[in-house]
Amino acid sequence: HYARTMKIPYFGICLGMQIAIIEFARNVCGLEDADSTEFNKETAHPVICLQEEQKGIED
């Protein structure tokens, strides 16, 4: 939010990019419940999710 509103360049990779997308979806697109299915499987607006071929993989 801070980087976007203050027009500061933000290099989001991995989780940082996911959080930036969620923040944008919530605050710019108006999707209050936007989230990653990795954090909230029941989200009304899934903006980040695992690829089908990765769903069965465990650490």
C-alpha positions as CSV (number, residue, x, y, z in Angstrom):
1,H,0.0,0.0,0.0
2,Y,2.7,2.5,1.0
3,A,4.8,1.9,-2.1
4,R,1.8,2.2,-4.4
5,T,0.3,5.3,-2.8
6,M,3.7,7.1,-2.4
7,K,4.7,6.1,-6.0
8,I,7.8,4.3,-4.7
9,P,9.2,1.6,-7.0
10,Y,8.6,-1.8,-5.5
11,F,10.4,-5.0,-6.5
12,G,8.1,-7.7,-5.4
13,I,9.2,-11.2,-6.0
14,C,7.7,-14.4,-4.7
15,L,5.6,-13.6,-1.6
16,G,6.2,-9.9,-2.0
17,M,4.5,-10.0,-5.5
18,Q,1.6,-12.0,-4.1
19,I,1.0,-9.5,-1.3
20,A,1.2,-6.6,-3.8
21,I,-1.4,-8.2,-6.0
22,I,-3.7,-8.8,-3.0
23,E,-3.3,-5.2,-1.8
24,F,-4.0,-3.9,-5.3
25,A,-7.1,-6.1,-5.7
26,R,-8.5,-5.0,-2.3
27,N,-7.7,-1.3,-2.5
28,V,-7.8,-0.4,-6.2
29,C,-10.2,-3.0,-7.6
30,G,-12.5,-2.9,-4.6
31,L,-12.4,-6.6,-3.9
32,E,-12.5,-6.4,-0.1
33,D,-12.1,-10.2,0.3
34,A,-9.4,-10.7,-2.3
35,D,-6.8,-13.1,-1.0
36,S,-4.6,-16.1,-2.0
37,T,-6.1,-19.5,-1.8
38,E,-2.9,-20.5,0.0
39,F,-3.9,-18.2,2.9
40,N,-7.7,-18.5,2.7
41,K,-9.2,-21.4,0.7
42,E,-12.7,-19.9,1.1
43,T,-11.9,-16.4,-0.3
44,A,-14.7,-14.9,-2.4
45,H,-12.0,-13.4,-4.7
46,P,-9.0,-15.7,-5.2
47,V,-6.4,-13.5,-7.0
48,I,-3.5,-16.0,-6.2
49,C,-3.7,-19.7,-6.4
50,L,-1.5,-22.8,-7.0
51,Q,-1.2,-24.2,-10.5
52,E,-3.1,-27.5,-10.9
53,E,0.1,-29.5,-11.3
54,Q,1.5,-28.1,-8.0
55,K,-1.6,-28.9,-5.8
56,G,-0.4,-32.3,-4.8
57,I,3.2,-31.4,-4.0
58,E,4.3,-31.2,-0.4
59,D,7.4,-29.7,1.1
